[in-house]
């Protein structure tokens, strides 16, 4: 009799700094809906990680634990297939983080390309919060605690996965056997969705994001304000598709590829107005977000139900991650009391 094949473990999640938006949907939520059907998927509400650069507003981080949970449920993530859990309520993660810090140097953390880039973006210079600098170690703890085999990430996060695997190799070498598996990055084939203003990153704080809970008028206003081609002054003018935010969004959300390609050709040769494109995009986004918004509103009316789902998922995850911690401690020969 052949052994039963166990589905691979996927770990993914989001920082709890605000409700999720269309960028999250394109970048990760849509793929999670597929992954949950044939993987063991864990969704980490990363409130501890969110504190690394939001320690001055912990209330914001705490409030958004439930907000992000509502977005998960609204898009169709099933808590029976995708375990939703709160990072700060998994004590094994903190202990693994402290343990792993002994297997990585400060200079290695500072050389991490992702960390270097984000330090520059935030203007930390040498005033780097220790929690922020050590974030790759904490992420390694998250990944290994669940023994995740696949971790969906953007290309900019690949150095984080490599650093996690470096720590795994150090632990396994120290133990003299494979205690922890290395994780494989699952890179999305979809590029990052720009903000509605054309900036490279969509964020609520920048006012260029469309939240999943956006009202019909908010969607319409966001689409109306989108940049197209500044040189396309008259309908008869030839227009550029590349770098045109409306076409970027249509590429992401319009499933009629043949019609979309015809629109691109028409726009390039001239004779197609921006209003036509924006109406088409508005219709696509309204159809996508209406059921998500309705489901979210329904779950929001049942806060105790949502809290119970998150609590149950966190308890399941706590048991699993504690097992991993116990295994790592035993493999490294760390002190433990005799059971008598």
C-alpha positions as CSV (number, residue, x, y, z in Angstrom):
1,X,0.0,0.0,0.0
2,X,1.5,3.4,-1.0
3,X,1.7,6.0,1.7
4,X,-0.9,8.7,1.8
5,X,0.4,11.9,0.2
6,X,0.2,14.8,2.6
7,X,-0.5,18.2,1.0
8,X,2.3,20.7,1.2
9,X,2.2,23.5,3.8
10,X,1.8,27.1,2.6
11,X,2.4,30.0,4.9
12,X,1.3,33.5,4.0
13,X,-0.3,36.5,5.7
14,X,-0.5,40.2,6.0
15,X,0.6,43.0,8.4
16,X,-2.3,44.3,10.3
17,X,-1.9,48.0,9.6
18,X,-5.1,48.5,7.7
19,X,-7.9,46.9,5.6
20,X,-6.7,45.2,2.5
21,X,-7.1,46.6,-1.0
22,X,-7.0,45.7,-4.7
23,X,-3.2,45.4,-4.6
24,X,-3.5,42.7,-2.0
25,X,-6.2,40.9,-4.1
26,X,-4.1,40.8,-7.2
27,X,-0.8,40.1,-5.4
28,X,-1.9,37.4,-3.0
29,X,-5.5,36.9,-2.1
30,X,-6.6,35.5,-5.5
31,X,-3.8,32.9,-5.5
32,X,-4.6,31.9,-1.9
33,X,-8.1,31.0,-3.0
34,X,-6.6,28.4,-5.3
35,X,-3.9,27.3,-2.9
36,X,-6.4,26.5,-0.2
37,X,-8.0,23.8,-2.3
38,X,-4.9,21.5,-2.4
39,X,-2.5,22.8,0.3
40,X,-2.5,23.1,4.0
41,X,-2.6,26.9,4.2
42,X,-1.9,29.1,7.2
43,X,-2.8,32.8,7.1
44,X,-0.7,34.8,9.6
45,X,-2.2,38.0,10.9
46,X,1.2,39.6,11.4
47,X,0.5,42.0,14.2
48,X,3.9,41.6,15.9
49,X,5.7,42.4,12.7
50,X,3.4,45.4,12.2
51,X,4.8,46.8,15.4
52,X,8.3,47.0,14.0
53,X,7.4,50.3,12.5
54,X,4.1,51.1,14.2
55,X,5.1,50.8,17.9
56,X,3.9,54.4,18.4
57,X,0.3,53.3,17.5
58,X,-0.3,49.7,18.8
59,X,-4.0,50.4,18.9
60,X,-4.1,50.7,15.1
61,X,-2.3,47.3,14.8
62,X,-4.7,45.7,17.2
63,X,-7.9,47.1,15.6
64,X,-6.8,45.8,12.2
65,X,-6.5,42.2,13.3
66,X,-10.2,41.8,12.9
67,X,-10.4,44.1,9.8
68,X,-7.9,42.0,7.9
69,X,-9.8,38.8,9.1
70,X,-13.0,40.3,7.6
71,X,-11.2,40.8,4.3
72,X,-10.0,37.3,4.3
73,X,-13.5,35.9,4.9
74,X,-15.1,38.4,2.4
75,X,-12.9,37.3,-0.5
76,X,-13.8,33.6,0.1
77,X,-10.9,32.2,2.2
78,X,-12.4,29.3,4.1
79,X,-11.2,28.9,7.8
80,X,-11.7,25.1,7.4
81,X,-9.1,25.1,4.6
82,X,-7.0,28.2,5.5
83,X,-6.2,28.5,9.2
84,X,-6.3,32.1,10.3
85,X,-4.1,32.9,13.2
86,X,-2.7,35.8,15.2
87,X,1.1,36.1,15.2
88,X,1.5,37.7,18.7
89,X,-0.5,34.8,20.2
90,X,1.9,32.2,19.1
91,X,4.6,32.2,21.8
92,X,6.7,29.6,20.0
93,X,7.5,32.2,17.3
94,X,9.0,34.6,19.8
95,X,11.2,31.9,21.3
96,X,12.4,30.6,17.9
97,X,13.2,34.2,16.9
98,X,15.4,34.6,20.0
99,X,17.1,31.3,19.3
100,X,17.7,32.0,15.7
101,X,19.3,35.4,16.5
102,X,22.3,33.4,17.6
103,X,22.7,31.9,14.1
104,X,22.9,35.2,12.2
105,X,25.1,38.3,12.4
106,X,24.1,42.0,12.4
107,X,26.2,42.6,9.3
108,X,24.3,39.8,7.5
109,X,21.0,41.4,8.4
110,X,22.2,44.8,7.2
111,X,23.3,43.3,3.9
112,X,19.9,41.9,3.2
113,X,18.8,43.8,0.1
114,X,15.2,44.0,1.2
115,X,16.1,45.4,4.6
116,X,18.6,47.8,3.1
117,X,16.0,49.2,0.7
118,X,13.3,49.6,3.4
119,X,15.8,51.2,5.8
120,X,16.5,53.8,3.0
121,X,12.8,54.3,2.3
122,X,12.0,55.0,5.9
123,X,15.1,57.2,6.4
124,X,16.2,55.3,9.5
125,X,19.9,55.7,8.9
126,X,21.4,54.4,12.1
127,X,18.3,54.9,14.2
128,X,17.0,51.5,13.1
129,X,14.5,49.9,15.6
130,X,16.1,46.5,16.6
131,X,12.8,44.8,15.8
132,X,12.9,46.1,12.3
133,X,16.5,45.1,11.7
134,X,15.7,41.6,13.0
135,X,12.6,41.2,11.0
136,X,14.2,38.6,8.7
137,X,14.9,36.4,11.7
138,X,11.4,36.7,12.9
139,X,10.1,35.8,9.5
140,X,12.4,32.7,9.5
141,X,10.8,31.8,12.8
142,X,7.3,32.2,11.2
143,X,8.2,30.0,8.2
144,X,10.0,27.3,10.1
145,X,7.5,27.1,13.0
146,X,4.9,25.9,10.5
147,X,7.4,23.9,8.5
148,X,6.2,25.7,5.5
149,X,7.3,24.3,2.2
150,X,5.9,27.1,0.0
151,X,5.8,30.9,0.8
152,X,4.1,33.1,-1.7
153,X,6.1,36.4,-2.0
154,X,6.9,39.2,-4.4
155,X,10.3,39.2,-6.1
156,X,11.4,41.9,-3.6
157,X,11.0,39.4,-0.8
158,X,13.2,36.7,-2.2
159,X,16.2,37.7,-0.1
160,X,14.1,37.1,3.0
161,X,13.4,33.6,2.0
162,X,17.0,33.0,1.3
163,X,18.0,34.3,4.7
164,X,15.4,32.0,6.3
165,X,16.9,29.1,4.5
166,X,20.4,30.1,5.6
167,X,19.2,29.8,9.2
168,X,17.5,26.5,8.5
169,X,20.8,25.1,7.2
170,X,22.7,26.4,10.3
171,X,20.2,24.7,12.6
172,X,20.2,21.4,10.6
173,X,24.0,21.4,10.5
174,X,24.2,22.1,14.3
175,X,21.7,19.3,14.9
176,X,23.5,16.9,12.6
177,X,20.2,16.0,10.8
178,X,17.4,17.7,9.0
179,X,15.1,19.1,11.6
180,X,13.6,21.9,9.5
181,X,12.7,22.0,5.8
182,X,13.9,24.7,3.5
183,X,11.1,26.8,2.1
184,X,10.5,27.5,-1.6
185,X,9.4,31.0,-2.7
186,X,6.2,31.0,-4.7
187,X,6.6,34.1,-6.8
188,X,3.4,35.6,-8.3
189,X,3.3,35.9,-12.0
190,X,1.3,39.1,-11.6
191,X,3.3,42.2,-11.2
192,X,2.7,44.7,-8.4
193,X,-0.4,46.8,-9.0
194,X,0.4,50.5,-9.0
195,X,-1.5,53.1,-7.0
196,X,-4.4,54.8,-8.7
197,X,-2.1,57.8,-9.1
198,X,0.5,55.8,-11.0
199,X,2.9,55.5,-8.1
200,X,4.7,52.1,-7.8
201,X,3.1,51.2,-4.5
202,X,-0.5,51.3,-3.5
203,X,-1.2,52.2,0.1
204,X,-4.1,53.6,2.1
205,X,-1.9,56.3,3.7
206,X,-0.9,57.6,0.3
207,X,-4.6,57.9,-0.7
208,X,-4.0,55.9,-3.9
209,X,-5.6,52.6,-2.9
210,X,-9.0,51.0,-3.6
211,X,-10.0,49.0,-0.5
212,X,-11.9,45.8,-0.9
213,X,-14.7,47.4,1.0
214,X,-14.9,50.4,-1.2
215,X,-18.4,51.7,-2.0
216,X,-19.7,52.1,-5.6
217,X,-19.0,55.8,-5.5
218,X,-15.5,55.4,-4.0
219,X,-14.7,52.9,-6.9
220,X,-16.1,55.3,-9.5
221,X,-14.2,58.3,-8.1
222,X,-10.9,56.3,-7.9
223,X,-11.3,55.2,-11.5
224,X,-12.2,58.7,-12.7
225,X,-9.1,60.1,-11.1
226,X,-6.7,57.6,-12.6
227,X,-3.9,58.7,-14.9
228,X,-3.9,57.6,-18.5
229,X,-1.6,59.0,-21.1
230,X,-0.8,62.7,-20.6
231,X,-0.1,63.1,-24.3
232,X,-3.5,61.7,-25.2
233,X,-5.2,65.1,-25.3
234,X,-7.9,64.4,-27.8
235,X,-9.8,61.3,-28.6
236,X,-8.3,61.2,-32.1
237,X,-4.7,61.3,-30.8
238,X,-2.7,58.1,-30.7
239,X,-2.3,57.0,-27.1
240,X,0.3,54.9,-25.2
241,X,-0.8,51.7,-23.4
242,X,2.5,51.2,-21.6
243,X,2.5,53.0,-18.3
244,X,-1.2,53.8,-18.6
245,X,-2.7,53.1,-15.2
246,X,-6.2,52.3,-16.6
247,X,-4.8,49.7,-19.0
248,X,-2.6,48.3,-16.2
249,X,-5.8,47.7,-14.1
250,X,-7.7,46.3,-17.1
251,X,-4.9,43.8,-17.6
252,X,-5.3,42.8,-14.0
253,X,-9.1,42.6,-13.8
254,X,-10.6,42.3,-17.3
255,X,-11.0,38.6,-18.3
256,X,-12.1,39.3,-21.9
257,X,-8.5,39.3,-23.3
258,X,-9.5,39.4,-27.0
259,X,-11.6,42.6,-26.5
260,X,-8.9,44.1,-24.3
261,X,-6.3,43.6,-27.0
262,X,-8.6,45.2,-29.6
263,X,-9.0,48.2,-27.3
264,X,-5.2,48.5,-26.9
265,X,-4.8,48.5,-30.7
266,X,-7.6,51.1,-31.1
267,X,-6.1,53.3,-28.4
268,X,-2.6,53.2,-30.0
269,X,-3.8,54.2,-33.4
270,X,-6.2,56.9,-32.0
271,X,-9.9,57.3,-32.0
272,X,-10.6,55.9,-28.5
273,X,-11.4,58.2,-25.6
274,X,-10.2,57.7,-22.0
275,X,-13.8,57.9,-20.8
276,X,-14.6,54.6,-22.6
277,X,-11.8,52.8,-20.9
278,X,-12.6,54.2,-17.5
279,X,-16.3,53.1,-17.8
280,X,-15.1,49.6,-18.7
281,X,-12.8,49.5,-15.8
282,X,-15.4,50.8,-13.4
283,X,-17.8,48.1,-14.5
284,X,-15.2,45.4,-14.0
285,X,-14.3,46.6,-10.5
286,X,-17.9,47.1,-9.4
287,X,-18.7,43.5,-10.4
288,X,-15.6,42.2,-8.6
289,X,-16.0,44.2,-5.3
290,X,-19.8,44.2,-4.9
291,X,-20.1,40.6,-3.6
292,X,-16.9,41.0,-1.5
293,X,-18.3,44.2,0.1
294,X,-21.6,42.5,0.8
295,X,-20.0,39.4,2.4
296,X,-17.7,41.6,4.5
297,X,-20.7,43.6,5.8
298,X,-22.5,40.4,6.7
299,X,-19.5,39.1,8.7
300,X,-19.0,42.5,10.3
301,X,-22.5,42.1,11.8
302,X,-21.2,38.9,13.6
303,X,-18.1,40.1,15.4
304,X,-18.2,37.3,18.0
305,X,-18.4,34.7,15.3
306,X,-15.4,36.2,13.5
307,X,-13.5,36.4,16.8
308,X,-14.2,32.7,17.5
309,X,-13.0,31.7,14.1
310,X,-9.7,33.6,14.6
311,X,-9.3,32.2,18.2
312,X,-9.9,28.6,17.0
313,X,-7.3,29.0,14.2
314,X,-4.8,30.6,16.6
315,X,-5.2,27.7,19.0
316,X,-4.5,25.2,16.2
317,X,-1.5,27.1,15.1
318,X,-0.2,27.5,18.6
319,X,-0.2,23.7,19.1
320,X,1.6,23.1,15.8
321,X,4.3,25.8,16.3
322,X,4.9,24.6,19.9
323,X,5.6,21.1,18.5
324,X,8.2,22.6,16.1
325,X,9.8,24.5,18.9
326,X,10.0,21.4,21.1
327,X,11.6,19.5,18.3
328,X,14.2,22.2,17.6
329,X,15.1,22.5,21.3
330,X,15.6,18.7,21.6
331,X,17.6,18.5,18.3
332,X,20.0,21.2,19.5
333,X,20.3,19.6,22.9
334,X,19.0,22.6,24.9
335,X,18.3,22.2,28.6
336,X,15.0,20.7,29.7
337,X,13.7,19.4,32.9
338,X,13.5,15.6,33.5
339,X,9.9,14.4,33.7
340,X,9.5,12.6,37.0
